[in-house]
Amino acid sequence: MRRLAPLAALAGLAALAAPAAADVRFEGQSNQGRRVIVVADDNGVPKRAKIGWQARCRRSGSRPTESTGFRRPLDLSGPGRFRDAGSYRVRYRNGERVTFTVRISGRKVGPRRWTGRFRVHAVVRRGGAVLERCAVRGIRWSVRR
């Protein structure tokens, strides 16, 4: 009997940990028609998000298409809303370096629905010189379970 006690305790802990690890996935689109995903804990607190987007560049008029992901720790994360902002860099094979400054916010508008906004500003450099600036503001998104 004593030999089984540690196994029983371990099985009990595993049973408690399994339901807490369940994630709720919400999927939808932005007003640009790009894919948006929000993943929340089973208690409704968002833990990560991913949004596809397309920006317009000033000089060339080109339209780069990218996807940006957000992970914990988010700047603000609660059962009814979340927000995150930051910057990241990407280096391309042609020698260009792009710095993306992004911001996403969302709020829960129903038990199975989130809505929010996203914006991005990108600066393209080569050899330290600024080649291009690209931006998009006012992207609205909506996801459902």
Secondary structure, DSSP 8 states (H G I E B T S, - for coil): -TTHHHHHHHHHHHHHHHHHT-EEEEEEEETTS-EEEEEEETTS-EEEEEEEEE-EETTT----EEEEEEESS-SEE-SSEEEEEEEEEEE-TTS-EEEEEEEEEEEEEETTEEEEEEEEEEEEEETTEEEEEEEEEEEEEEEE-
